[in-house]
Amino acid sequence: MLRRMERQRMPAIVVHRGLAEIRRFRWLVLGLLALALLLAIAVSLSDALAFPGFDLRPKVVGARALLLGLDPYLPETLRWTAATPPALTDTETVFYADTGLARVTYPPSLLLLYMPFATLPYDVQRLVWWALEWTALLTSIGVLCAATPRRFRLAFLIAAIGAFACSYFWRWHAERGQYYVFLVLLLSLDLFALRSGLLRQRSWLGAPTGVAITFRPTFAVLVPLLWFMGERRAAVTAVLAAAMVMAASLPFAGVQEWQHYFDNVATMARQVAEPVFSVRLPPPEGASYFVEGYDFYPTRELVALSRNLTFSGLLHRPWALPLSGTVAMLVSFGVVAAMLWLRTARGPRELSLLLFATTPVLLDYTVPVRWSYVDVVFLPVLAVVIPAVLQYGGVWTLGSVAAALLASFYGMEGLTVGLLRQLFFLLAVALSAVALWRSAPSS
């Protein structure tokens, strides 16, 4: 038995020795990471200058519509015609024109985030939001690095910068103008506080999670997870923070707009579940693809080197949508039950944190659409997995993490690699959970 345990720990020992050698050249490693990061930022900036940000556009016009007292969730509000004002023009609506679907599928609470800059020219907003996305990513890496035990921080930095900040899926995220990195930042702040005995006493613990819930309603399951983790005050704070953000949206979007939002999301889900998901119609007569300083012609975007990896998005069958809802319910009840069991069994604290960080990732596979730019949400998970793997991991655990990181490197992106990256990350989570459970002292 003792020999078997020693064999299981051998890979971790070898990795520790390797990290010790790397630490000898710490400044060289940090310098190379900084150089790689600067190159990634430069490439991403060129994207922001060249491409219009097709996913940023509906958030901007949605925020503008709410400020003007319009309902952005009705298809006719932002329909593209030759007479549509440039400030409310979204050329991608021709993709959905035959479906009765508005392209603004974001809750009013998320559109609040885009309102402060909504009146600025779009080309200015494009750069502002690009800068804010990069700031959110780098801040998340810094927060998670500070939350990582000191001896594992360099390993986390290498993984976070090399496999996330320099990845194609992050470049695509910033090029499209996506918002998932803001969810990552919010969850990272709470994860940091949950790992710190001192910060756990702070009154703001749980507030970032509450705000994240208003941006992404599927995150609501994090409230009972906090409760059963033993962080009851944080769970209450999360609910209060969510309620405050919802209340702040009411002057711009009342009950009717919120109802239209949910109706529009349901319409989107039904469309994704269809065998053929919409057809792009020709642009309206007299309308131009050149809007507010950018060319929105369909080819003016990065190549999508991934596909929609969700139940309804892959199956394209009428029964896929109910199946997705059922899976979402099972996942939600399953993680809550697992957290309750961990609390009752006095499982390792790190295992509870791993479950907390992984739950949003799992639920994202049950929604209608999930492209690989969403893989940035694995970053908080990585901050828990890296110490667990390096301290307790065996061959298979280390191998799965290494494979996930390798599949994240820039030149490795592709349809198959994107799928393998996610599978390896999820496998690494499962094996890390086992390793953490086995590391707990027996009662």
N, C-alpha and C positions, 0 to 999 in steps of 0.2 A: 504494500500500500504506500509506504514511504517512498519507495523507488518510483512508483508511478507518479506521485505528486511532484517529485523532483524532475521527472521527464517532462511533465506538463509545464513546469516553470522554466525549463531550459530556454525556450524561445524568448521569453521575457528577459531572461538574464543576458542573452546574446544581444538583444535590442538595447538593453541598458548600457552594455559595454560600447555598442555602436554610438549611442547618444553621447556617452562620455567623450568619445573621440571627436565627435562633432563639436561638443562644447569647447574643446581646445581651440577650435577655429571659429569661435562664436561670432566675432566681428566680421570675419570673411563671409560666413553664412548670412548674417544680417545684411551685409552689403549687397550680396547677390540677390537676396529677397527684395531689397529696396530697388535695385536695378530692374528686376523683373516687374515689380509693381509699377514703376514709372513707365515702362514700355507698355504695359497693359492699359494704364490711364491714357497714354498718348493715342493708342489705337482706338480706345473707346471714345475719346474726344473727337477724333476724326469721324467716327460714326455719327456722333451727335450733330456735327456740322453738316454732314452729307445726307443723313436720313431723317425723315420727319417724325419718327416715333409714333407708329400707328396705334399703339395701345395707350399712349399718353393722350392722344387727341380726344377720345370720348370722355376722359376724366375732365379735361379742360372745358370742353363744350358743355358737359353735364353741369359742372360748377357754374359756368356762365349762365346757363339756362335757369338754374335755381336762383341766382342773384337777380335775374330779370323777372322772377315770378312765374317762370314756365315749368312745365312738368317734363323732365328729360326722359321719363320712362314710357312715354307714349310714342309710338312709331312716327306719328305725324309731326311731332314737335321738332325733331332734328332731321327730317327727311331732306335729302340733298336735291335741290332744284337750282335752276339758273338764277332764281330770285332769292335764294337763301343768303343771308348776310354772311360774309367771310368768317366772322367771329363765331358763328354757329354751324359752320360747314364741316362735316365729317364725310369725306369721300367714300369711306368704307361702308357706309350705309347701303350702297348698291348691292353689297353682298347679301344683305338681309331684307331687301326691299320686297321680296315676294313671300315673306314669312310672317309679317305682322309683328316683328321683333325690333325693339330699339337696341342700339349698340351699347347704351349706357346700362351695364349690368352690375354697377357698383352701388352700394348703399349710400344714402344721403350723408351718413356719418363719415364715410371715406371721402366723399366729395367736399366735405368741410375742409379737409386737409389741403385741397387744391384751390380753395377760394381766395386766400390772401394774395396769390399772384395771378388770379384769373383775368384781371383786367389788363395785364401787361400784354404787349405784342407776343404772338406765339413763338417767334424765333428766340425771344428773350426767355420765355418760360421753358423752352426746350433745353437751354443751357442751364437754367436755374435748377430744373428737376434732375438733369443729368448730374450736376454737382451735388445735389442733396442725396441722390441715390448712392453715389460713391462715398459721400460723407457717412451715410448710414451704414454702409458695408464696413468701412474702416473703423468706425466707432464700435460696431458690433464685434469685430475682431479684437479690438483693444479691450473691450469690456469682458469678453469671454476669456481672453488671455489672462487678464487680471484675476478672473475667477478660477483659473486652472492652477493646480499646485505648482510651485515654482520649478520643480525638477522636470516638469512636462511641458513647460511653456514654449520652449524652443521647438519641440516637436509639433505642438499645436500651430505655432506660427508658420512653420514650413508647410504644413498641410493646408492651413487656411489661406495663405497667400498663393502657394503653388497650385492648389487644386480648386480654389474658389475664386479669388480675386483675379487670377490669370486664366480662368477657364473660358471656354466658348459660351457656356450657358450663362455666365455672368455678363459677358460682353453682349449677348443677345438680350438679356434682361435690361441692361442700360440703354441699348439701342432702341428697344421697343418702348421704353418708358414705363416699365412695370412697377408695382408697388410692394411686392412681397418682401423686399429688403427692409421695409419699414416694420413689417410684422416681425422679422428676424431681430431687429433692434429692440423692439418692445419686449419680446420673449427673452432676449439676452439680458436685459436689465433685471428682470425678475429672477432669472436663473442665477445671475451674479449675486443678488441679494439672498436667495435661498441657500447658496453655498457658503455664505458668510454668516457666522453666528452673530456678529455685531450688527450687520445690516438687516438681519431678519427681524430685528426689533423696530425697524423704521416704519413709520405710519404709511409710507407710500408703497410698501410691498403689496403687490397685487394690482396696483393701479395700471401699470403698463399692460398687464394681461387683460384688464377690463377694457382699455382702449383698443387693444388688438381684437377683442371680440366684436366691437362695433364695426371694425374694418372687415372682419372675416367671421360671420356669425357661427360658422361651424366650430370655432374655437370656444364656444360656450361650455363645452365639456370640461375645460380647464378649471372652471370654478369648483365643481365637486371633487376634482383631483386635488386641488389645493386644500379643500376641506378635509378630505380623508387622509391627506398627507400630514395633517396636524396643524396646518397653517390656516386656522379658521378666520383669524382677523384679516389675513390676506384675501381669503375668499370673499368676505364681506366687502372689503375695499374694492375688489375687482367688480363686484356688482354695482357698487356706488359709482365707481368711475365710468362704467358702461352707461349707467342711467344718466349721468351728467352729460356725456357726449351725445346721447340720444336726445336729451332735452335741448342741447345747444343746436341740434339740427332742426328742431320744430319751427323756428321762425322762417326757415327756408323751405322745409319739406314737412307738410302736415301729415295727418293720418292717411289721407288719400294718396299722397305721393309715395308713402311707405308701402301702402297696399299695391300700388302700381309697380313698385320695385320688385316685390315678391312675385307678382304676376308675370313680370318680364323675365325674371330668373327661371320661373317654371316653364315659360315658353321656350327659353333657350335650352333648358334640359330636354324638353320634348323634341326639339329640332336636332340636337346632338344625337339622340337615340334613333333618329330616322336613318334608313339605309343610305340616303344621300342628304348630306347636311348643306342645304341651300345652294344656290347657283348665283354667281356674280352676274348682275345685269349690266348692260351698257350704261355709261354715264348719261345723265339727262342732256337734252339738246341745249347747246349754248353754255353749258357749265365747263369749268376748267379744273384740271387736277392741281393747278398751281394755286395754293391757298396760303396766305399770311407768310410769304417768304419761303415756303417749302413746296417741293414737287411731291405730291401724294400719289403719283402713278404707282400701280400695284407692284412694279418691280423695284421700287426705290426702298428696299429693305434688305436686311441680312438674310441669307439663305436659312430656312428652317431645317436644321439638322436633327430633328426629332419628330415625334408624332404624339398625338393625344393619348396619354396612357391612363385611362380610367375605364371603369366597367362599361358605362354607357358609350363612351367614346370609341372603344375598341370593338364592342360587340355589334353595335348598330342594329339592334332588334327591338321590337316594341316592348318586350319583357325586360330589357336591360335597365330601364329607368327604375321600375319597382325593385329590381335586384340591387341597384346602387343604394336606394334608400334603406333597404333591409340590411345591407352590409354596413352602412353608416350607423344604423342603430346598434347592430351587434358589436361593432368596434367601440362605440361609445359606452355601452353597458359593460363590455369586456374590460376596457381600461379602468373604468371606475371600480369594478369588482376586483381587478388586480391590485389597484392602489389600496383598497380597503383591506385586502388580504395581506399586503405588505405591511400595512400599519399594524394589523392584528398580530402578525407573525414577527414583528419587529425586524423586518428586513433591512438591508443596508440602505442608508440614506441616499447613496449614489444611485442605487437601483430605482428609487422613487423619482429622483431627478431625471434619470434616463427615460422613464415612462412619461414624465411630464413633457420633456423636450420632444419625444418621438410621436406623441399623440397627434399634434397638428399635421405631421407628415403623413401618418396613416389615413387621417380623414380626408386629405387632399386627393387620395385615389378613389374616393367615393363620389366626388363632385362631377359635373358634366365634362369639364375641360381641365386638363393639366398638361402643359408643355414643359419642356426640360428647363426653361428659365426659372421654374419654381424650385428647382433643386437647391437653390440658395438656402431653403429652409432646413437643409441638413446641417447647416453650420452650428447651431446650438447643440444639436445631437453630437456632432464631432467633438465638442468641448467636453462632453461626458465620456464619450467612447475612447478617446485617445488615452487619458490616464488609466481607464479600466483595462484597456488592451495591453499597455506597456507594463502595468503592474501585475496583472493576473492572467493575461491572455496566453493561450496555447498556440500551436501551429495554425490551426484553422481560423482562429479569431484574428491573429495577426495577418494571415493571408487574405482574409476577406476585406479587412481595412485597407491593406496595400492594394488589392485589386480595385476597390472603390475609388481610391485616390488616383491610381494609374488611369482609370477610365474617366477621370475628371480633367486630366491634363489637356491643354488646348488642342494639340494636334491629334488627339484621340477621338474627338467628337464625331458622332454619326448616329444613324438610326439604331443600329444594334448596340453600339457602345453606350448610348444614352440609356437604353433599357438595362444593360448589364450593370451600369453604374448604380442605378437605383436598387437593383436586386442585391448587389454586393453590400451596399450601405445597409439595407434592411437585414441582410444576413449578419453583418457585423454587429448590428444592434442586438439581434437575438443571441448571438454567441457571447457578446459582452454582458448581457443580462445574466446568462448562465454563469459566466466567470465571476461576476459580482456576487451572485447568490452563494456560490461555493466559497467565496472569500470570507463570508460572514462567519464569525466564531459560533460553533455549535453550542446550543443552550444545554 
